[in-house]
C-alpha cells in the first residue's frame, strides 16, 4: 500500500508541475514507480492510479499536446486543484494542530506540513500533551473502511477460517480496531489485526445496514469480559496512568489506592488474550500481579518473538 501511495503522489506532483499535457509514455519513463516490465502491466497500473486520483477529486483531464491536435496528454491545472484559503483564525488553527498531533496512526503522528499550508499553528499549539495510537493495520484497515463506506462485502481469513462479512461499522477501542457486521451465522465482531488476506467485493451497495443499527451497542464495553469462565486477576497501575485506567474500568471494580496516586485493581477476566492486549497498551506503567499462572502466561507473551 505504501508503494501505491508513493507512486500516486509522484504522479500527481508530476502532473501539477508540468506546464503542458504529458503523454502516458512520458509518465511511464519519468515518474518513479512505473517500472513495469510489459506494456500491459503498465497500462493496468496506470489505469488504476488514474481512477484513484479521480475518486479523490483530482481534476485530471486530457488535452491535445500541440496545435495539430494529433496526440493527447494528461494534465492537472494547479488553479483547479488548489485549495481556497479557508481564512482560519488562530484558535481554529490551534484546534487543528492539537487534533492532528494527538492521534497517531501506525505509531506516527501527522506531520506539520498540512497545518503549515493552512497558515501554521500558533505558539500555544506546540507540544503533544496527550496522544492516541490508532494502530498500524494499514492495508487491511483501508480496505475495510472503504467497504463500510461503500457497503461492499469483504472476505478474509480469521483464526484459520475463511469468512465473508457485510461490514456495518468500524471502531477503535482499547488499542485495537474492530469491525462489526453480519455473516451467515449472524452479527459478529472481528479484531482487524487478526484478519488476514482481506479482499473487497466488487459490487457496491451490496447490503443494507439494519434500521436503528448502533455500532457501540454491538461492541462489549470491556472485550475481556465476554465469556462464561471468569478468572480474577490483580493489576497495579502507576500514578502516571491511573486516571486513564480508571476511565476504562467498570464502576464496580474493586480498587486499592496507593499513597503515590496509583492503585491496584481486581478484575474478572473471561477472555485472557483480549485482556492481555488491553494491558499491553499501558506499556510498563501497569503490572499484572497474579494469579501466578496468568502472570507467567502474560510474561511469556511479552518475550515471545
C-alpha positions as CSV (number, residue, x, y, z in Angstrom):
1,X,0.0,0.0,0.0
2,X,2.8,2.4,0.8
3,X,4.3,1.9,-2.6
4,X,1.0,2.6,-4.3
5,X,0.6,5.8,-2.3
6,X,4.1,6.9,-3.1
7,X,3.6,6.2,-6.8
8,X,0.3,8.1,-7.0
9,X,1.8,11.1,-5.2
10,X,4.7,11.1,-7.6
11,X,2.2,11.1,-10.5
12,X,0.2,13.9,-9.0
13,X,3.3,16.0,-8.4
14,X,4.5,15.5,-11.9
15,X,1.1,16.5,-13.4
16,X,0.9,19.6,-11.2
17,X,4.4,20.8,-12.1
18,X,4.1,20.1,-15.9
19,X,3.2,23.2,-17.8
20,X,1.7,21.1,-20.6
21,X,-0.2,17.9,-21.2
22,X,2.0,14.8,-20.8
23,X,1.5,11.5,-22.6
24,X,1.3,8.1,-20.9
25,X,4.6,7.2,-22.4
26,X,6.2,10.3,-20.8
27,X,4.7,9.3,-17.5
28,X,6.0,5.8,-17.7
29,X,9.6,6.9,-18.3
30,X,9.6,9.9,-16.0
31,X,7.5,9.1,-12.9
32,X,9.1,6.9,-10.2
33,X,7.1,3.7,-9.7
34,X,6.1,2.9,-13.3
35,X,8.9,0.4,-14.0
36,X,6.6,-2.4,-15.0
37,X,8.1,-5.0,-17.4
38,X,5.4,-5.0,-20.0
39,X,3.1,-2.5,-21.7
40,X,0.0,-4.4,-20.4
41,X,1.3,-4.3,-16.8
42,X,2.0,-0.5,-17.1
43,X,-1.4,0.2,-18.6
44,X,-3.3,-1.7,-15.8
45,X,-1.3,0.1,-13.1
46,X,-1.7,3.5,-14.7
47,X,-5.5,3.0,-15.2
48,X,-5.9,2.1,-11.5
49,X,-3.9,5.1,-10.5
50,X,-5.9,7.4,-12.7
51,X,-9.2,6.1,-11.3
52,X,-7.9,6.6,-7.7
53,X,-6.9,10.2,-8.4
54,X,-10.3,10.9,-9.9
55,X,-12.1,9.3,-7.0
56,X,-10.1,11.6,-4.7
57,X,-11.5,14.6,-6.6
58,X,-8.3,15.5,-8.5
59,X,-9.4,17.3,-11.7
60,X,-7.3,15.2,-14.1
61,X,-8.2,15.6,-17.8
62,X,-6.9,15.1,-21.2
63,X,-5.9,17.8,-23.7
64,X,-4.1,17.9,-27.0
65,X,-0.4,18.1,-26.7
66,X,0.1,20.6,-29.6
67,X,-1.7,22.8,-32.1
68,X,-2.0,20.0,-34.6
69,X,-4.2,18.0,-32.2
70,X,-2.7,14.7,-33.2
71,X,-1.9,13.4,-29.7
72,X,-3.4,13.9,-26.3
73,X,-1.9,14.0,-22.8
74,X,-2.9,14.3,-19.2
75,X,-2.9,17.5,-17.2
76,X,-4.0,18.7,-13.7
77,X,-4.4,22.5,-13.7
78,X,-2.9,23.9,-10.4
79,X,-5.6,26.6,-10.2
80,X,-8.3,24.0,-10.4
81,X,-6.7,21.8,-7.8
82,X,-5.6,24.4,-5.3
83,X,-7.5,24.8,-2.0
84,X,-9.1,28.1,-1.4
85,X,-7.8,30.0,1.6
86,X,-10.2,28.9,4.5
87,X,-9.3,32.1,6.4
88,X,-8.9,30.2,9.7
89,X,-8.5,32.1,13.0
90,X,-5.6,31.4,15.3
91,X,-7.9,29.5,17.6
92,X,-9.1,27.3,14.7
93,X,-5.6,26.5,13.5
94,X,-4.6,25.7,17.1
95,X,-7.5,23.2,17.3
96,X,-6.5,21.6,14.1
97,X,-2.9,21.3,15.3
98,X,-3.9,19.7,18.5
99,X,-6.2,17.2,16.8
100,X,-3.5,16.2,14.3
101,X,-0.8,15.7,16.9
102,X,-3.0,13.8,19.4
103,X,-3.8,11.0,17.1
104,X,-1.2,8.5,15.8
105,X,-1.8,6.0,13.1
106,X,0.7,3.3,12.9
107,X,2.7,4.9,15.7
108,X,3.3,8.1,13.7
109,X,1.7,11.4,14.3
110,X,0.6,13.5,11.3
111,X,3.3,15.8,10.0
112,X,3.1,19.6,10.3
113,X,3.1,20.2,6.6
114,X,-0.7,20.3,6.2
115,X,-1.1,22.7,9.1
116,X,1.6,25.0,7.7
117,X,-0.3,25.1,4.4
118,X,-3.3,26.3,6.3
119,X,-1.4,29.2,7.8
120,X,0.6,27.4,10.5
121,X,-0.2,26.9,14.2
122,X,0.1,29.4,17.0
123,X,2.9,29.1,19.5
124,X,0.4,27.8,22.1
125,X,-0.1,24.7,19.9
126,X,3.4,23.4,20.4
127,X,3.9,20.0,22.1
128,X,1.8,16.8,22.4
129,X,0.0,16.8,25.8
130,X,-1.7,13.5,25.0
131,X,-1.6,11.1,22.1
132,X,-3.7,8.2,21.0
133,X,-2.1,5.5,18.8
134,X,-4.7,4.2,16.3
135,X,-2.7,1.1,15.3
136,X,-0.9,0.1,12.2
137,X,-3.2,-2.3,10.4
138,X,-2.6,-0.3,7.2
139,X,-3.8,-2.0,4.0
140,X,-6.5,-4.2,5.8
141,X,-7.9,-1.2,7.6
142,X,-8.1,0.8,4.3
143,X,-10.0,-2.0,2.6
144,X,-12.4,-2.4,5.5
145,X,-13.0,1.3,5.8
146,X,-13.8,1.5,2.1
147,X,-16.1,-1.5,2.3
148,X,-18.0,0.0,5.2
149,X,-18.4,3.3,3.4
150,X,-19.4,1.8,0.1
151,X,-21.4,-1.2,1.6
152,X,-19.2,-3.8,-0.1
153,X,-18.8,-7.3,1.4
154,X,-15.4,-8.4,2.5
155,X,-13.7,-11.8,2.7
156,X,-10.8,-12.6,5.0
157,X,-9.1,-15.3,7.0
158,X,-9.6,-15.3,10.7
159,X,-8.1,-17.9,13.1
160,X,-7.5,-20.2,10.1
161,X,-11.1,-19.9,8.7
162,X,-12.1,-18.0,5.6
163,X,-15.0,-15.6,6.4
164,X,-17.4,-13.4,4.5
165,X,-18.8,-10.3,6.1
166,X,-21.2,-7.5,5.4
167,X,-19.4,-4.8,7.4
168,X,-21.8,-2.3,9.2
169,X,-19.2,-0.3,11.2
170,X,-15.6,0.1,12.2
171,X,-14.4,1.2,15.7
172,X,-11.3,1.7,17.7
173,X,-11.3,0.5,21.2
174,X,-8.8,-0.4,23.9
175,X,-5.9,-0.1,21.4
176,X,-7.5,-2.2,18.7
177,X,-9.7,-1.8,15.6
178,X,-12.9,-3.8,15.5
179,X,-15.2,-4.3,12.5
180,X,-18.9,-5.2,13.2
181,X,-21.2,-6.9,10.6
182,X,-23.2,-9.8,9.6
183,X,-22.0,-13.3,8.5
184,X,-24.1,-16.4,7.6
185,X,-24.1,-17.1,11.4
186,X,-25.5,-13.6,12.3
187,X,-23.9,-10.5,13.8
188,X,-20.2,-10.8,14.6
189,X,-17.3,-8.7,15.8
190,X,-13.8,-9.2,14.4
191,X,-10.5,-7.7,15.5
192,X,-8.8,-6.1,12.5
193,X,-5.2,-7.0,13.4
194,X,-6.2,-10.7,13.4
195,X,-7.7,-10.5,9.9
196,X,-5.5,-11.5,7.0
197,X,-5.9,-11.6,3.2
198,X,-8.7,-9.0,3.3
199,X,-10.4,-8.5,-0.1
200,X,-13.3,-6.3,-1.1
201,X,-16.3,-7.4,-3.0
202,X,-16.7,-5.9,-6.5
203,X,-20.3,-4.7,-6.1
204,X,-21.1,-1.5,-4.1
205,X,-24.3,-1.2,-2.1
206,X,-24.4,-5.0,-1.8
207,X,-26.2,-4.9,1.6
208,X,-28.3,-2.6,3.8
209,X,-27.5,-1.8,7.4
210,X,-30.2,-2.8,9.8
211,X,-32.6,0.0,10.7
212,X,-31.5,1.6,14.0
213,X,-28.1,0.0,13.9
214,X,-25.7,1.5,16.5
215,X,-22.1,0.4,16.5
216,X,-21.5,0.9,20.2
217,X,-24.4,-1.5,21.0
218,X,-22.6,-4.3,19.3
219,X,-19.2,-3.9,21.0
220,X,-18.6,-5.1,24.5
221,X,-17.6,-2.3,26.8
222,X,-14.7,-4.5,28.1
223,X,-13.7,-7.1,25.5
224,X,-12.1,-9.4,28.1
225,X,-15.5,-9.8,29.9
226,X,-17.2,-11.5,27.0
227,X,-17.3,-15.2,28.0
228,X,-18.5,-17.7,30.6
229,X,-15.3,-18.6,32.6
230,X,-14.1,-15.8,34.9
231,X,-10.6,-15.5,36.4
232,X,-9.9,-12.9,39.0
233,X,-6.7,-11.0,38.3
234,X,-4.8,-8.2,40.1
235,X,-3.2,-5.3,38.3
236,X,-1.2,-2.5,39.7
237,X,-1.3,0.8,37.8
238,X,1.3,3.6,38.2
239,X,0.1,7.1,39.2
240,X,1.1,8.3,35.7
241,X,-1.7,6.3,34.1
242,X,-4.1,5.9,37.0
243,X,-6.6,8.5,35.7
244,X,-6.8,6.8,32.3
245,X,-7.1,3.3,33.7
246,X,-10.0,4.4,36.0
247,X,-11.9,5.7,33.0
248,X,-11.7,2.2,31.4
249,X,-12.7,0.1,34.4
250,X,-16.3,-0.7,35.4
251,X,-17.7,1.2,38.3
252,X,-18.0,-2.0,40.4
253,X,-14.2,-2.8,40.1
254,X,-12.5,-3.4,43.4
255,X,-9.7,-0.8,43.8
256,X,-7.0,-0.4,46.5
257,X,-5.4,3.1,46.5
258,X,-1.6,3.6,46.7
259,X,0.0,6.5,48.5
260,X,1.7,7.7,45.4
261,X,-1.5,8.1,43.4
262,X,-1.5,4.7,41.7
263,X,-3.9,1.8,42.6
264,X,-4.3,-1.9,42.4
265,X,-7.5,-3.3,40.7
266,X,-9.1,-6.7,41.0
267,X,-10.8,-7.7,37.7
268,X,-12.9,-10.6,36.4
269,X,-11.5,-11.7,33.1
270,X,-13.1,-14.2,30.7
271,X,-11.0,-13.6,27.6
272,X,-7.4,-13.7,28.7
273,X,-6.0,-12.8,25.2
274,X,-8.2,-9.7,25.0
275,X,-7.2,-8.7,28.5
276,X,-3.5,-9.0,27.8
277,X,-3.9,-6.9,24.6
278,X,-5.5,-4.1,26.7
279,X,-2.9,-4.4,29.5
280,X,0.0,-4.0,27.0
281,X,-1.4,-0.7,25.9
282,X,-0.2,0.7,29.3
283,X,3.4,-0.2,28.4
284,X,5.5,-0.5,31.6
285,X,3.1,1.5,33.7
286,X,0.9,-1.5,34.7
287,X,2.0,-4.7,36.3
288,X,0.0,-8.0,36.3
289,X,0.4,-9.2,39.9
290,X,-1.5,-12.5,39.8
291,X,-2.6,-15.2,39.7
292,X,0.8,-16.8,39.0
293,X,-0.3,-18.9,36.0
294,X,-1.8,-15.8,34.3
295,X,1.2,-13.7,35.1
296,X,3.5,-16.3,33.6
297,X,1.4,-16.5,30.5
298,X,1.5,-12.7,30.2
299,X,5.3,-12.6,30.6
300,X,5.8,-15.4,28.1
301,X,3.6,-13.5,25.6
302,X,5.7,-10.3,26.1
303,X,9.0,-12.1,25.3
304,X,7.7,-14.3,22.5
305,X,9.0,-13.4,19.0
